[in-house]
Amino acid sequence: MSTHSPDPTTTSKPKLTRDEQIKADSQYLAGEIAQELADESPSFGTETLKLLKFHGTYQQDDRDQRSVLRKQGKEKAFSMMVRCRIPGGRLTPRQFLAHLDICDLLGNSTMKITTRQTIQLHGVVRRDLQQTIRKINAIGLSTLAACGDVNRNVMCCPRKQNDPVHRELQRLADALAVSLAPQTSAYHELWVTDVQTGERMFASHTPSDPSGDESEGGAEAPSNVEPLYGPTYLPRKFKCGIALPADNCIDIYTQDLGFLAVVRDGRVIGYNVLVGGGMGTTPSQKKTYPAVAKRMAFCTAEQAVDVAKAVLIVQRDNGDRSDRKVARMKYLVDRWGIETFRQHVQRLLNFPLGDCTEDDVQDVDDHMGWQAQDDGLFSYGVSIENGRVKDQAAKQLKTGLREIVNYLGTEVRLAGNQSLIFCDIRPDQRQRIAEILVANGIRPTEEVSMARRYAMACVALPSCGLAITEAERRLPGLIDDLERELARLGLCAKRFTIRMTGCPNGCARPYVADIGLVGKAVDRYTIYVGGTLLGTRLAFIYRDMVAASDLVPQLVQLFTAYKHHASDGESFGDFCNRFGDGLAAIVDDTAASLTVDGPTSI
């Protein structure tokens, strides 16, 4: 299919917003980045910061230090967050270990496994930014398009199996990563080319295959032209993922574009294509909202990349470029309706789209603990709380993970729940892995509660500039308290998702969770309930402006009502959804009944 179609920014030439003008004037993302890298200022200019996102990096500052530095008359403690692009979360041992080295050498000695199966490095000061990105390219990875108004990291089920189904999922993830990547040469000129000689330091890169040799360098950039994106790229960020009906571990309904595998006789015959998911919202503006994707059409496996390009082009040419608040594709899908959107996609294709099959999401696997591969080997998923990899006095997580990777020398995969999976483990190696975990104070996954295993939190304070309140640093203590109450209620074995974010942007996908805790004001949250472990349904607001200190008591009341009124086999999210607007009344009635008839400690 042709990637060229009329682009309103180049035909009718409407007046561009500032963000659109910055992209249009950037010479395909080059801007003034090179000049600003050469000076000694601790921070970048506003326009350069917008372009740097496309290169995989954001400027942040340590908000814990802001007031102290302000009183001292000093500037903020600026640093950069650097995010990698890792299709399907697949890493060679060398790539994983290199990230641990880089975070020690150039970052704040921690790394964050994200909710999109990639890695973020924090605390990189400006003078080390170029070196950091070069080191990432040197191990066959790239930061290009990890952020910005482009397709970002492609998510895919991380389970290690060598059957035709899982091989096809990863094939598509790699193909999408290459086909939807920006082609600008600016990335290589800035980060990969040797400043002294002007020559490229590394060869061109295609997504690495952890089963073979690594290719050196960043994403392919044959010319300074963007045949797919055009000079102004997309109106807003774009996310896609690939899942199986029996395992929606990547929350496919939250993606702008999702491919749900249709499996027959042990092979993927095609995909049900979902469009229009997205989590961000601004509560003060009713025109914004989270959305779950809509089922659009069926395509064969061979057609999937062309369908992805067509969907992206429709969003490129028709998404709202006048207001970034409503620029995500979910608003276009809602405005047009799914049938009209499908018609626009169909016009760009030289083959007919089919209707979706009956296949849909049925279950979720977090891939934690021991799982048998189909080749006689095993994988082991280590539950990493909120994805933060660091060493502490009582828990040497970073040291322990390094020791295991060095011991195994095999592939590492990142899961969509901020955790990681060691692959290709021989039966005789299992005991040694258990010993390394214990020696470093790392709790084996088998001893981690369901509440904690299925929980996620965004970075929030102190580094995220958008955070209103805590998330990553608050959720562990909240779960400590909640675990005790769940044990008392006899609900420890129940699977449910609890996700906390420091603002309404929803980076930890709270709006489809059984429980979403979303920062609304300083130390106050909105409690969302009624989503589902399957990630297919939006949650609703149960309580607003809840003080941080009251979150656990509110949740305990909900779980108490669930214990007394749930139907057989009913999940927590389904229970909340069944009562809907009447949920608060059921909770209050349950509390009143227990106060009269028995113990009051609910």
Secondary structure, DSSP 4 states (H G I P E B T S, - for coil): -------TTTTT-PPPPHHHHHHHTTTTTTTTHHHHHHS--SS--HHHHHHHGGGTEEEEE-TTSHHHHHHTT----EEEEEE-B-GGGEE-HHHHHHHHHHHHHTSSS-EEE-TTS-EEEEEE-GGGHHHHHHHHHHTT-B-TTSSSSSB-PPEE------SHHHHHHHHHHHHHHHHTS---SHHIIIIIB-TTT--BSS--B----TTSPPPPSSB---SS--TTT-TT--SS-B-EEEEBTTB-TT-GGGSSEEEEEEEETTEEEEEEEEE--B----TT-TT---B--EEEEEEEGGGHHHHHHHHHHHHHHHS-SS-GGG-SHHHHHHHH-HHHHHHHHHHT-SS--B---S----------EEEE-TTS-EEEEEP-GGGEE-B-SS-BHHHHHHHHHHHH---EEE-TTS-EEEEEE-GGGHHHHHHHHHHTTPPPGGGS-HHHHTEEE---TTT-TT-SS-STTTHHHHHHHHHHHHHHHT-TT----EEEESSTT-TT-GGGSSEEEEEEETTEEEEEE---TTS-S--EEEEEEEEGGGHHHHHHHHHHHHHHHPPTT--HHHHHHHHGGGHHHHHHHHHHHHHHHS----
